[in-house]
C-alpha cells in the first residue's frame, strides 16, 4: 500500500516537473497538447496517491475510492504525451533530434505496457465487471507505472541535455548589436 501510494505521488510530481522543464522547448501546438497531457498525468498520479482505493470486497465505492478509480484515466495521458512529445520535439530542433531513438524507445515501452494492461483487463475481467481477487491485473498496472516513470526520466534527461546544449556562449560584435556564438567563431558546433 505505502509503496504504491509513494509511487503514484512521485510519478505525479515527476510529470509535473517534466511539464515545467519542457516550458519554452515545446512551442508547437502538438507539443503544448503533450505538455497538457503531462499535466493531466501529474494530477492523476497525485490523486491516485492521495486518495486510497477501497477494499476489493466493498459493496459501494466511497468518495476516496471513486477519486482513486478515476485517477488512472488521467494517468492515461502519459502514454499519449510520450508519443506526441517524442514526435513534435524531435521535429522541432536538432538538439531533440539527437535523442529521437531514446524518445521512441521510451514511447514504445510505455504504450506497450498500456496495451498489455488493457488486453489483460479485457481478457480477465468477469462478465459482470468489477475487480477482485480473481482478476490478476495488479502486476500489469505496476509495470505500466514503472514504464511511465522510466519514460519521464528519459524525457527529463533529454530535456536537460538539450537545454545544456542549446545555450552557447555569445560574443558581442561591433556596435550593431549583433552577436555571434562562440562555435560560429571557431567554425565547429558544440
MIDRENPA-94052 format. One line per 3 residues: for each residue x, y, z of C-alpha. Coordinates in Angstrom, 2 decimals. Example, Ala and Ser with C-alpha at 12.3 -4.5 7.8 and 13.67 -1.06 7.14 Angstrom:
2
12.30 -4.50 7.80; 13.67 -1.06 7.14 $
REM end
This chain:
190
0.00 0.00 0.00; 2.51 2.62 1.08; 4.83 1.76 -1.84 $
2.06 2.25 -4.40; 0.97 5.48 -2.70; 4.54 6.79 -2.85 $
4.89 5.57 -6.44; 1.75 7.37 -7.57; 2.68 10.63 -5.85 $
6.28 10.53 -7.09; 5.16 9.78 -10.65; 2.72 12.69 -10.46 $
5.42 15.03 -9.19; 7.86 13.82 -11.85; 5.28 14.51 -14.59 $
4.75 17.96 -13.10; 8.49 18.67 -13.13; 8.83 17.43 -16.72 $
5.91 19.70 -17.65; 7.87 22.62 -16.19; 11.17 21.52 -17.78 $
9.61 21.47 -21.25; 8.41 25.05 -20.91; 9.94 27.01 -23.76 $
11.04 23.86 -25.59; 7.56 22.72 -26.57; 6.47 25.63 -28.75 $
4.36 23.83 -31.35; 0.66 23.13 -30.84; 1.14 19.34 -30.62 $
3.92 19.80 -28.08; 1.72 22.09 -25.99; -1.02 19.44 -26.12 $
1.57 16.87 -24.99; 2.53 19.11 -22.09; -1.14 19.42 -21.10 $
-1.42 15.62 -21.15; 1.61 15.51 -18.85; -0.21 17.88 -16.53 $
-3.24 15.57 -16.57; -0.94 12.63 -15.80; 0.58 14.57 -12.91 $
-2.86 15.24 -11.49; -3.81 11.58 -11.94; -0.71 10.35 -10.12 $
-1.17 12.71 -7.21; -4.91 11.96 -6.90; -4.26 8.19 -7.00 $
-1.67 8.56 -4.26; -3.62 10.91 -2.01; -6.95 9.06 -2.21 $
-6.63 5.39 -1.23; -8.58 2.69 -3.01; -11.49 0.88 -1.40 $
-11.08 -2.76 -0.35; -11.86 -5.16 -3.20; -14.89 -6.54 -1.36 $
-16.52 -3.14 -0.67; -20.16 -3.14 -1.69; -20.16 0.55 -2.59 $
-17.40 2.91 -3.66; -16.54 5.66 -1.22; -15.67 9.19 -2.39 $
-11.96 8.47 -1.98; -12.38 5.17 -3.82; -14.11 6.95 -6.71 $
-11.32 9.55 -6.88; -8.71 6.78 -6.84; -10.59 4.89 -9.57 $
-10.80 7.99 -11.79; -7.10 8.81 -11.46; -5.89 6.17 -13.97 $
-7.96 7.89 -16.65; -5.84 10.99 -16.10; -2.65 8.91 -15.99 $
-3.55 7.60 -19.46; -2.35 10.99 -20.68; 1.27 9.95 -20.12 $
1.48 7.29 -22.89; -0.27 9.65 -25.32; 2.03 12.50 -24.27 $
5.06 10.28 -24.87; 4.07 9.81 -28.50; 3.06 13.42 -29.17 $
6.08 14.94 -27.44; 8.51 12.44 -28.95; 7.40 13.26 -32.47 $
6.88 17.01 -32.13; 10.04 17.76 -30.15; 12.25 15.72 -32.50 $
10.82 17.64 -35.45; 11.35 21.00 -33.74; 15.09 21.09 -33.17 $
18.33 19.38 -33.95; 19.01 19.04 -30.22; 15.90 16.92 -29.73 $
16.54 15.02 -32.98; 19.71 13.58 -31.49; 17.58 11.98 -28.75 $
14.90 10.68 -31.11; 15.78 6.99 -30.60; 15.57 7.29 -26.82 $
12.23 9.05 -27.06; 10.86 6.42 -29.44; 12.12 3.56 -27.27 $
10.51 5.15 -24.21; 7.22 5.64 -26.06; 7.23 2.04 -27.27 $
7.83 0.87 -23.69; 5.01 3.00 -22.24; 2.48 2.29 -24.99 $
3.35 -1.42 -24.93; 2.78 -1.56 -21.18; -0.55 0.30 -21.58 $
-1.68 -2.11 -24.31; -0.63 -5.12 -22.18; -2.66 -3.80 -19.23 $
-5.71 -3.12 -21.40; -5.51 -6.56 -23.05; -5.09 -8.26 -19.67 $
-8.07 -6.45 -18.22; -10.20 -7.29 -21.26; -9.23 -10.95 -21.06 $
-9.53 -11.37 -17.27; -12.47 -9.13 -16.38; -15.55 -11.13 -15.43 $
-18.72 -10.70 -17.47; -20.36 -8.61 -14.73; -17.29 -6.39 -14.44 $
-15.53 -5.38 -11.26; -12.06 -6.08 -9.98; -11.43 -8.63 -7.27 $
-9.02 -11.34 -6.21; -9.82 -13.37 -9.35; -8.75 -10.56 -11.67 $
-4.96 -10.58 -11.53; -4.07 -7.35 -13.31; -2.12 -5.74 -10.47 $
1.30 -6.59 -11.83; 0.45 -5.23 -15.30; -0.62 -1.93 -13.74 $
2.62 -1.76 -11.79; 4.62 -2.45 -14.96; 2.77 0.43 -16.64 $
3.59 2.78 -13.76; 7.23 1.72 -13.92; 7.30 2.21 -17.71 $
5.79 5.68 -17.30; 8.39 6.54 -14.67; 11.17 5.35 -16.98 $
9.81 7.43 -19.87; 9.54 10.54 -17.68; 13.14 10.04 -16.52 $
14.38 9.55 -20.10; 12.45 12.59 -21.38; 13.71 14.70 -18.48 $
17.29 13.62 -19.19; 16.86 14.52 -22.85; 15.35 17.89 -21.94 $
18.28 18.61 -19.68; 20.79 17.62 -22.37; 19.01 19.76 -24.96 $
18.83 22.73 -22.61; 22.55 22.45 -21.79; 23.50 22.12 -25.44 $
21.35 24.99 -26.67; 22.92 27.79 -24.65; 26.17 28.60 -26.45 $
28.37 31.40 -25.19; 27.90 34.61 -27.16; 30.46 37.21 -28.06 $
29.22 40.73 -28.96; 30.45 42.01 -32.33; 30.90 45.70 -33.15 $
28.33 48.38 -32.50; 25.46 46.88 -34.48; 24.21 44.91 -31.50 $
24.53 41.58 -33.28; 26.12 38.64 -31.55; 27.93 35.62 -32.86 $
28.06 32.37 -30.93; 31.41 31.03 -29.86; 31.04 27.93 -32.02 $
30.29 30.14 -35.06; 33.58 31.95 -34.43; 35.54 28.74 -34.15 $
33.74 27.06 -37.06; 32.71 24.00 -35.05; 29.47 23.05 -33.40 $
29.36 22.07 -29.76 $
REM end
